[in-house]
Amino acid sequence: MRLIPIESVKPNTVLGKTLYDIKGRVLLKSGVVLRERTIEKIKEINILSIYIIDEYSDEEIEDIIKPEIRQKAISTIKEAFSNIESFSAAKGGKVEFSAKDQGYFNNIDKMAENIMDDLLNNKDVLLSLVDIRSMNNYMYSHSVNVAVISLIIGIALKLDRRKLSSLCMGALIHDVGKTLVPKEIITKNVELTPEETEISNQHTRLGYKYLADAYNLNSVSKLIVLQHHERPDGKGYPDGLSNDKIADLSKIVSIADAYDKLSTDRPNHRAKFPSDVLEYLMANAGKMFDYDIVNIFCRIVIPFPKGTLVKLSTGEIARVEETITSFPLRPIVKILQSYDESRITIEINLIKEISIVIDSIVFDM
């Protein structure tokens, strides 16, 4: 199973991962053969990439949490955020936490426990699957994915259950403040003006202020809402905190938030390859992101899942056969196309062949 942009999908391709509509209902089940009209329908609902199964990648990649838990969590976040947004609009942008809101956050807290339990029961907690989402559901899907990625990091850091619970809850609601920012700014499909960026950046403080009266939400989770855009070099927002002044759980969510934003399609940005995102995180470790946590994260991400087609610096096309732990950008690959026929089908360990690197991911053969 491999991920390809929707524009590269050809008729009669087999769908590799079930697609859901914006209400969490099954749209197309994995295994269905995609006809030309179906591909057009997928484009119409704003899904920009899908997983396929073909002769090069016929193995399914399991989601790290059960699909039904993921879809339920998305629906729960959507219900809460949509109601807060509607109430805020009716009040001219001013809204206070209420008893009704507490009910929504109790439901989110239950989902946090479900996600955490499912992950803790997973023996192989590695991140190899990009979540497929409609752009119409982006914020809610993003919130759930940030929670999952944050938990993966938290488990790798051997955090206790209490901290994992606070981490998951904080990650799920980290963008709640965006419901209090004008919708036309949040959903804008072109680059924001400096004035609009300043308004958008207020979402961290607005979310934190809104949650001040949430009596059943711990202070650590609230702090994540406030601090997830702070940076070790002090150039983040809202308070320009640096290094030890930023809570550890906030640092985790910052990395998860960046990884998910960059590795998945967004309304105004197409996804970067996970390998490029890893390189971005590593290049900015110690500046934008905590150095030690980035190092841990890079050991638990598989940027080139088995079956991915890649172009090597030699000009050859190869298929990824295996990723070596702690060396995510140097997998074992099998040559499929080469200028030298004698090299076809040979396997190369890129850890040993240091002169060869992966240039790009290939979608068409």
N, C-alpha and C positions, 0 to 999 in steps of 0.2 A: 504494500500500500504506500502510495506516495502522494504528496501534496502538489497540486499544480494550479496555476491561475485559470479561472473559468474560460478565458479567451483561448486557452491552449487545449481545451477539452474537445475531442473529436466525437462525432456521432458513433454510437455502438460501444462507447467506453463503459466499463462497469464501475458503478459507484462504490467507493471503499468504506465510507462512513455515513451513517444515517444523518439526514438533514432534517431540521426542525423549523417550523414557522415561528413568527414572533410571539405566538401564544404558547410555545413549547410543545405543540402537537407535531406528530411525525408527518413530515412532508414527503420524504422519499426514503425508503429503507435501503440499507447497504445491500449490495448484490444486484440492484436493479440495473438494467441496461439503459443507458441514457440515449434517447433519440434527439434529433436536432431541435424539435419543438420543446422538449423537456429542458434542454440546455438553455434555451432562450428564456424559459420561465424562471430558471434559477437566477439568471442575470437580472430579470425584472424585479425579483424580491431582494436585490442588493447583496447577494452572496458572491464574493469576488474570487474565492478559491475553494476547491474541494479536494477530497482524497479519492484516488482511483486505484483500482486493482488491474494490473496488466501482466504481460509476460515477464516483465522485469521486476515486478514487486507484487507478488501474489499473497504475501503474508499480512494478516490484519494486525494493526497496532492497537492494543487495548487502551482505552481511556484510563487515566490514573484514578478517577472516581467513577462510580456507576452513572451511566447517562441519565437515569431517572432522578438521581440525586442532583445532578448538575442542572437539569431542566426545572426541577422543583425549586432549587435555590434561586435560579434566574427569575422565576415567576414571583417568588417571595420578595426579592429585592425590587422588582418592577412595581409590585403593588404598593410597597412602602414609599418608594421614591416618587412614583406618579401622584400619589395622594398628597405628599408633602409639597410637590411642585404645584399642584392645582390649588391647594390652600394658600400657598405663598403668592401665587398670581392674583388670587381673589383679594388678598390683603395688601396688594401693592408692593410685594416683596418682603413684607414684615411678617414673620411667623414665630410663634413660641411653641415649645414642646408641650404636648397635651397628653391626657390619659389615653386618648385614642391612639396617638403615636406610640405610646408605650406598648400597646398591643402589637403593632407592626414590628417593633424591635424585639419583642419576646419571640415572635415567629422567626425573625432572622437569627436570634440566638440559638433556637432549636436547630435551624439549618446548619449553623456553625458546628454544633455538636455532631450532627449527622455526617458532615463533610470530614470532620476530624476523625471520627470513628472509622469511616470508610478508608481513609488514608492510612491510619495506624494499623489496619488489618491487611494492608497491601505490603507484601514482603519486598517488592522491587520498586522502591520509591525513586524513580528516575523520570525526568521530564523529557519526553520525546515527541509528544503529540501537540500540534497546534490546534486550538479550539476553533471550530468553524462557526461563524456567526453571521447573522444578517446585520447590515449596518443599521437597520431600524431598531435593533435591540442592543446596540453596541455598549452603552453605559452599564447595563445590568449584567451582560455576559462578561464584560471586563471586570466588574467587581468580584464576580465569582471566580474568575480565573486568577486574579491577583491573590485571592484568599488561598486557592489551591497551591499556587507557586510559593506563597509565603510559608505555608505549612510544610512544604517539601524542604525549604531551607531550614525552618525551625526544627524539623525532625533530624536533619543532617547535623544541626548544631546541638542535638540532644537536649532540647528544652523540655522541661517537665510539662505535664498535662495542663496545669493552671496557666502557664505562660502561653502554651499553644492555643488554649481556648481564647485568651485575650487577644492573641495575634490574629486568629481567624476572624473573630468578631470585628476587630478594628479594620482588617483588610476588606471585609465585606461592605463596610459602611464608609470606607476612606473617602469616597467621592460624594457623600451625602450633601455636602455644601454646594455642589453643582446644581442641585434642585432649587437653590435660592439665588442663582445667577440668571440673568435674562436668557431665555431659551435660544433666542436668535444668535447669541454669542457662543453658547455651548455647541450648537448644531451647525455653525457656520462652516461651509465647505471650502473656504479659501483662507489664506493666512490672516490672522487677526492683526488689527492695527495696534500700535503701542498702547493706546487708551483701552482698547478691548482686552488686550492681554492683561493689563493691570486689573481690570474688573474681573476677568476670569480667575486670576491668581488669588482673589479674595475668597475663593471657595473653601480654602482650608480654615480660615478664621471664622467664616460664616457657619461652616459645619460644626466647628468646635463650640461656638457660642450657642448654636441651636440645641446642641446636646447637653448643655450645662445642667439642665433640669431633668435629665434622664436618670432617674434614681436607681434603676436596675442595670446600669451600664457602668462598668468599672473605669477608673481614671486612666488606666493604661490604654484601653481601647480608644478612649476619647483623645488621648495624646497622639495616637497614630493619625487620627483625622487631621489634627493640627499640624503635625510635623512631617508628613510623608513627602513633602517637597523641599525639605531642608537638605543641605549638602555639607559634607565634612570640611570643605574649603570656605564655608561661611557665605557662599554666594547664592544660597537657596532662599526660599520664602516660607512663611511670612515674616520670620524674625531674624533671618541671617545667622542662625545658630551654626556652630561648628563642632566637629569631633565629639567629645564626651558630653557635650551639652545636649546632644540629640539622643533620644531614647533608643536602645538597641532594637526594639521591635519596630520602631519607625524606620530605622535604617533597612530592615529586612523588607518592609512593604515598599520602600522607595525603589529597591532593586527589582522586586516583583512587578511593580507598576511600570517601570521603564521597559523591562523585558517583554511584558505582554503588549504594551503599546507599540513597540517597535517590530515585534515578530508576528503581529496579526494585522489584517486589513482594517483601516479606519476610514471614516467618512472623507478625510482630505489627505490621507497618506496610504499608499500601498505598502504591504508588509515587506520588511527586510528579511533576508534569509537568516535563520537562527544563528548560523555561524558568524554572520556579519554583526549580529546583535551581541554575541559573546565577545567579539573583538572590541566592539564599542564599549562594553562594560569594563573589560580589562584595561583598555586605554584610559578610561576615566576613573579607575579605582584609586581611591585616596583623594580624589578631587570632588567628583559628583557623587560617588558611592563609596561605602565603607570598604576598605582594601581587603580585610580578612574575610568579610562575608562574601564579597565577589569571588574570592579564591575558592571558598566552599561551594558556592553556587556553580561555578564552572566545572566542578567535578560531578555534578548530578544532572547536567543537561546533556542530551544527545542531539546535537545540531544536525547530524546527518543520520537519520534512522536507516535501518537495514532496508535496502531496496531503492534508496535515493540514487538517481543518476547524476553523475558529476563530470565536469570537464576538467582534466588535469592540465598542469602547466606544460606537459609534453604534447598537448593537443589531442590526447586520447580521451575517449569516453569510457567511463567505468561505472560499476554499480557498487554501492557500499555494502560490504558483507558483515562487518562487525566494528563496533566502537570500543576502544580500549579505555577503561576507567582512568580518569585524570588526564587523558589526552584527547579531549572531544573533537579537536580540529584535525586529528591525524588518524583516521580510521583505516581499517584494512579494506581494500577495494579490489574488484575483479575487472580486468580489462574486457570491454565489449567491442570497441572499435579502435583500430590502430593502423597507422601507416605501415606497420610491420606485422604481417599476419601471424608470425610465430609468437607474438606477444598476446594475441587474443586468448582469453580464458585464464591467463596467469593472474595470480593474486599478488598484490603489493601491500606490504605493511608500511604505511607512510611515516610511522615512527622511526623505522630503520632507513627508509629512502628519503633522507632529509632534503635532498635536492628537488623533490617533486612536491608540489602543493596543489590543493584544489582551487581552481580558478573560479568556477561557477557551478550552479546547479542547472541541469539540463531537463527540459520538459518534453521535447520532441526528439524521436529517434528516426 
